[in-house]
Amino acid sequence: MKILVVGDSFVPVQTFEAGLARFAGEHEIQYIHLDMDVPFVPITPSERSIKEYAGNPQQLVDALHDHEILFVHGAPVTEAVLDASPNLKVVGVARGGPVNVDLAAASDRGIAVITAPGRNSDAVADLTLAFMIMLARGIMTSTAFIASGGRTGDSVFEGAQFFGHELGGHILGLVGCGNVGMRVASRAMAFGMPVLVFDPYISPEHVEGSGIAMTNLEDLLARSDFVSLHARATPETVNFFDATKFRMMKEGAFFINTARETLVDEQALYESLVSQHIAGAALDVLRPRPENAPGPLLTLPNVIVTPHIGGATYEAALRGVQILATQVERYLVGQPMQYVVNQDRAGNSR
C-alpha cells in the first residue's frame, strides 16, 4: 500500500514518522513537507470551499500518483488533489475538523475522510486551568510589576499588594461540555470547584454521577465565578456571548475563551471589562485585525491573550497522527473506521 504524508509547521514530518512508525517496512510511505509560503489564490468552487489551510494544493497534486492513502494536517485538499491519484481511498486529517478538505468532492469520489477528534482536548483543558489560576491570582499584574522594574526580595510582606483568590470553593460555569469541557470539569473539581454546565446538545446522563450540575444559561451566568466557553462555532453562534450575556454574568467574575473567536462580541467584552462588571478575561483566540491595530482588549491589564496555543503541544500533535494510524489499521483488515466524517456517502472498507 502506498501512503503520502504531508507535514506542516504544526504537525511536521518527524511527528508523522513517529505516529506511523508501526507501518514502517510494511508499506511504502512517502513524506513531504508542505511549503506554506507558496502563494495560492482560490479560484474554483472547490478551492473556495475549504478554510484554515496552508500552502498550495499543487504541491500535493505533484506528489500524488497511485497512492491509496493521503495523510495531512493543514494542507489544502481540493478536488484537484483528490483526482491526482486514481487509487485514493482514504484521506486522514490529523485534526478535529476537516475544514481544509473538500468533503463534497471526496464523497462524490467515494473517498473516506477520517479525522482525529479529541486529539487536543487535554492540551486545551490544561490551558484553560492555567488561565483560571492566572486570573484568580492576578499573575499578569505581579509579573508586569517585576518587568517594569519593581523590586523583589526586600520584604516578606511584599506580596500584600498582590492578593488574589484560590480556585477551591469558587464556581466554574462551562458553556459547552464536550471532549474539552469534561476534561476542564474534572481538573476544576480536583481543585475543589463546584461545576455548572449549560449545553443544550447533551443529555443529563452525559454528566450523571460526575459531580457536575446541569442548569440553564441564565442561572449559570448569574452564579459562576469563572465562565469558560467550550461551544462549537457555527453560523448560529456568531457573537453568542454579546453585551446581554456579559451583563448576565456575576459581578466580579472572570471570562475565558479557549474555543473560537467568532463566539464572542469583543467590543461587548471590552466594555464589560472597562466597566469592571467583569474582573478579567483570558482569551486564546481573537478575531483577525489590520496590521498595526492591536485592538482595545490588548490594552487592558486584566486581560490575558495567547496566539491560539490551546492545541499546540507535542503530545496533541502526535496523538492526532496516532488516532489516524489506528483507523487505518482497521481499514487494512476490512473493518469499518470509526471517525469517517462523510460516512453516508463514502466507502469505509477496502
Secondary structure as UniProt FT lines:
FT   STRAND          2..7
FT   HELIX           13..19
FT   HELIX           21..23
FT   TURN            25..26
FT   STRAND          27..33
FT   TURN            36..37
FT   HELIX           45..49
FT   HELIX           57..63
FT   STRAND          69..72
FT   HELIX           79..82
FT   TURN            86..87
FT   STRAND          90..93
FT   TURN            99..100
FT   HELIX           103..108
FT   TURN            109..110
FT   STRAND          112..114
FT   TURN            117..120
FT   HELIX           121..137
FT   HELIX           139..147
FT   TURN            148..149
FT   TURN            156..157
FT   HELIX           158..162
FT   TURN            168..169
FT   STRAND          172..175
FT   HELIX           179..190
FT   TURN            191..192
FT   STRAND          195..198
FT   TURN            200..201
FT   HELIX           204..206
FT   TURN            207..211
FT   STRAND          212..214
FT   HELIX           217..223
FT   STRAND          226..229
FT   HELIX           235..237
FT   TURN            238..239
FT   HELIX           243..248
FT   TURN            251..252
FT   STRAND          253..257
FT   HELIX           261..263
FT   HELIX           266..274
FT   TURN            275..276
FT   STRAND          278..283
FT   TURN            291..292
FT   HELIX           296..299
FT   TURN            301..302
FT   STRAND          303..305
FT   TURN            310..311
FT   HELIX           314..332
FT   TURN            333..334
FT   TURN            341..345
//
